[in-house]
């Protein structure tokens, strides 16, 4: 065995003692720094255009935004086009879709084409059987 394990432990302990004030300052400065409040500007309701296209027309479809149902329709056509007034941030948003296809229908799909207030066109799809409830992000 080379060297003394006791000597190595003493050198390591001394090195930790030398670094202790630096580590203490780093951790204390972080917790003592005043935290700035996050200021969010409320989004103004803007017009968002949607086009829903279905492979098989569902029994019912609904859209939820921020916990409120903003649009729903029973027995929609194979393509529905409409506009919604929503608080839509520049970064994009999320919409929750609930689609009810008949139980005997095969795997079906819904294409969502969203045009945000900045005229950016975003396309998402949702697949499923029976009742499908999913949140789609539109960044």
N, C-alpha and C positions, 0 to 999 in steps of 0.2 A: 504494500500500500504506500503510495506516495503522499507525503504531506500529512498533516494532522487534521482529522475531521473537526476537532474542536476549534482549531485555528481558523478553518474555513467558515465555520458557523459564526465565529466572532467577527471576522471580516465582513460577512454578509450582514450581520446585525448592525455593525458600524455604518455600512453603506446605506442601510435603510434609515438609520438615525439621521444621517446627513441629508437624505432626500425628504425626510418627514416634513420640515417646514414648507418646502416647495409644494408638496402634495396637499398639505393643509391649506395653503393659500389658494391653490387652484380650485379645490372643492368648496371653500368658503366664499370665494369671489363669485362663483356660479350661483350659489343659493342666496347670497346677500344682494345680488344685482336686482334693482327694481324691475319688475315685469311690466311691460307695456301692454295695455289692454288691446285686444284685437277689435278693431273697428271695422264693421261690415256695413256697407251701404245697402239698404233694402232695394231689391230689384223692383223696377217699375214693371207693371203688367205690359207685355208687348205681344204682338201677334206672331204666333207660330203656326205655320201651315203644315198639315199632315195629309198624307195619302196612304191609306191602308189597302192592301191588295191581298186577297185570300185565294188559296188553291181550291178550297171547298168552303162555301159560305157557312159561317158558324150560326148557332142559335142566338148567341148574344156576345157582345164585345163591350168592354168598358175600359176607360183610362182614368188612372188616379194620379194626382200630382199633389205632393205635400199633404197626403192623408185625405184629400177631398176628391170625390168623383167629379171630373171636369167634363167627361163626355161618355155617353153610353148609348147603345142602340140594340134593339132586338131585331133579329133576322136582317142583318146588313146585306147590302149588295156585294158582288164579288170585288168591287172597288168603291171605296168611300173616300171622298176628298172634302176637307173642312179646315177651318181655322179656329184656333183657340187663343184667348187672351190670358197669358200666364206671366208670372214674374220669372223671367228667364235671364240668368246671369251670363256675362260674356264668356265664361269658361264652359258653359253648357249646363245640362241638367239631366234629370232622370225622370222617366215616366214608368208607371207600373201598369201593365196591360193584363187584363183578365179576359180570356177568350174561352167560350164554351162551344165546343163542337159536339154534334150528336154522338152518342155512345158507339154507334155502329160504323162511324166513318173511319177510314184508314188514317195513317199518319198524315197530318195536314200542316200547312204553313201559313204564316201571315208575314207580309213584307211591309215594313214601316218606312216611309220616306218622309223625313222631317226637314223643313226649311226654316232655319232659325231667323231671328230678326236681322242678322247680318248677311242674309241670303246665302248661307252655307248649307249645302244639301248633304244630309247624312242619312244613310240607309242601314237599317238593322232588320233582322228576321227572327221569328219565333216559331218553333216547331212543336208539335205535340198531338196528343189524342185526348178526347174528353175535355176536361177543364184544365186549362193551363194558366198559371198566374206567375208572371215574371217581370222583373224590373229591367228596363233597357236603358243604358247610358248613352247620352248624345253629347260627346265632348266637342 
